[in-house]
Amino acid sequence: MEKMIIFFDGSCPLCVAEMNQLRKLNNQHQLQFEDILEPDFNQRFPDISKEKASTVLHGLLSSQTGSEQQLLLGLDVTYKAWNLVGKKKWLKILRLPVIRIVADKAYLFFARNRYRISYLLTGKSRCNSCSIDQ
């Protein structure tokens, strides 16, 4: 069974909301959620740059055997996470060759502006104590 660690921004209300949705559907425990802002993040994940992970969503996908890991970025993480929990199958459209180019640029715009977009949609740009429910 494939498994993935998702490295997310725990101060972003929209990011945390999506992680909460995924967590609730994570019945087979394929997903592990790691907040890049945790104080011990660099010690636990020295191969994941906190700076790079704050600019684009990172995911570490483990193979069926668990012997190989693949770094996924951006919408590839989003698509794979939802695929692993068996939901939002329509996201596959965003990975089609022509659409992928536009979707990835839109994602990067979102990632750069996620705090402003969060404010527009939730009334909060950041939160001090956002957390995914355990």
C-alpha positions as CSV (number, residue, x, y, z in Angstrom):
1,M,0.0,0.0,0.0
2,E,1.3,3.4,-0.9
3,K,1.7,5.9,1.9
4,M,2.5,9.6,1.8
5,I,3.8,12.2,4.3
6,I,2.3,15.6,3.5
7,F,4.3,18.6,4.7
8,F,1.9,21.5,5.2
9,D,1.8,25.1,6.5
10,G,0.1,24.9,9.9
11,S,-0.4,28.7,10.0
12,C,-2.5,28.8,6.8
13,P,-6.3,28.4,7.5
14,L,-7.0,27.0,4.1
15,C,-4.1,24.5,4.2
16,V,-5.2,23.3,7.6
17,A,-8.8,23.0,6.5
18,E,-7.8,20.8,3.6
19,M,-5.6,18.6,5.9
20,N,-8.6,18.2,8.2
21,Q,-10.7,17.0,5.3
22,L,-8.0,14.5,4.3
23,R,-7.5,13.4,7.9
24,K,-11.1,12.6,8.3
25,L,-11.0,10.4,5.2
26,N,-7.7,8.8,6.1
27,N,-9.3,5.5,7.2
28,Q,-6.5,3.3,5.9
29,H,-3.8,5.5,7.4
30,Q,-2.1,6.1,4.0
31,L,-1.4,9.7,4.9
32,Q,0.8,11.3,7.6
33,F,0.5,15.0,8.2
34,E,3.5,17.1,9.2
35,D,3.4,20.8,10.0
36,I,6.5,22.4,8.7
37,L,6.3,25.0,11.5
38,E,6.7,22.5,14.3
39,P,9.9,23.4,16.3
40,D,11.5,20.0,15.7
41,F,10.6,19.8,12.0
42,N,14.2,20.2,10.8
43,Q,15.5,17.5,13.2
44,R,12.8,15.0,12.2
45,F,13.0,15.8,8.4
46,P,16.4,17.1,7.6
47,D,16.0,16.3,3.9
48,I,12.9,18.5,3.5
49,S,13.7,22.2,3.3
50,K,11.3,24.2,5.4
51,E,11.8,27.2,3.2
52,K,11.0,25.3,0.0
53,A,8.1,23.5,1.6
54,S,6.6,26.9,2.6
55,T,6.6,28.0,-1.1
56,V,5.2,24.8,-2.6
57,L,3.4,21.9,-0.9
58,H,5.7,18.9,-0.5
59,G,4.8,15.2,-0.2
60,L,7.0,12.2,0.3
61,L,5.4,9.1,-1.3
62,S,6.5,5.7,-0.2
63,S,6.3,2.8,-2.7
64,Q,4.2,-0.3,-2.1
65,T,7.3,-2.1,-0.7
66,G,8.3,0.9,1.3
67,S,11.9,0.7,0.0
68,E,11.7,3.8,-2.3
69,Q,10.5,7.3,-1.7
70,Q,9.5,9.9,-4.2
71,L,9.2,13.6,-3.6
72,L,6.0,15.1,-5.0
73,L,5.3,18.9,-5.2
74,G,2.3,21.1,-5.5
75,L,-0.8,19.7,-7.2
76,D,0.9,16.3,-7.6
77,V,0.7,16.1,-3.8
78,T,-2.9,17.3,-3.7
79,Y,-3.9,14.8,-6.5
80,K,-2.1,11.9,-4.9
81,A,-3.5,12.6,-1.4
82,W,-7.1,12.7,-2.5
83,N,-6.5,9.6,-4.7
84,L,-5.1,7.7,-1.7
85,V,-8.3,8.4,0.3
86,G,-10.5,7.6,-2.7
87,K,-12.1,11.0,-3.2
88,K,-12.1,14.0,-5.6
89,K,-11.2,11.8,-8.6
90,W,-11.9,14.8,-10.8
91,L,-8.5,16.2,-9.8
92,K,-6.9,13.9,-12.3
93,I,-8.0,16.5,-14.9
94,L,-5.5,18.9,-13.4
95,R,-2.7,16.5,-14.2
96,L,-3.4,16.2,-18.0
97,P,-0.6,17.6,-20.1
98,V,-2.1,20.9,-21.4
99,I,-4.2,21.6,-18.3
100,R,-1.3,20.7,-16.0
101,I,0.7,23.7,-17.2
102,V,-2.0,26.2,-16.4
103,A,-3.1,24.4,-13.2
104,D,0.5,24.4,-11.9
105,K,0.8,28.1,-12.5
106,A,-2.5,28.8,-10.8
107,Y,-1.4,26.7,-7.9
108,L,1.9,28.6,-7.5
109,F,-0.1,31.9,-7.6
110,F,-2.3,30.4,-4.8
111,A,0.7,29.2,-2.8
112,R,2.4,32.7,-3.0
113,N,-0.8,34.4,-2.0
114,R,-2.4,31.8,0.4
115,Y,-2.5,34.2,3.4
116,R,-4.4,36.9,1.4
117,I,-6.7,34.3,-0.2
118,S,-7.3,32.8,3.3
119,Y,-8.3,36.2,4.6
120,L,-10.7,36.8,1.7
121,L,-12.3,33.4,2.2
122,T,-12.2,32.9,5.9
123,G,-11.6,36.3,7.5
124,K,-8.3,35.0,8.9
125,S,-5.0,35.4,7.0
126,R,-3.0,33.3,9.5
127,C,-3.7,31.5,12.7
128,N,-1.4,31.0,15.6
129,S,-3.0,27.7,16.8
130,C,-4.4,26.1,13.6
131,S,-4.0,22.4,14.0
132,I,-5.4,19.4,12.4
133,D,-7.6,17.4,14.7
134,Q,-5.8,14.4,16.1
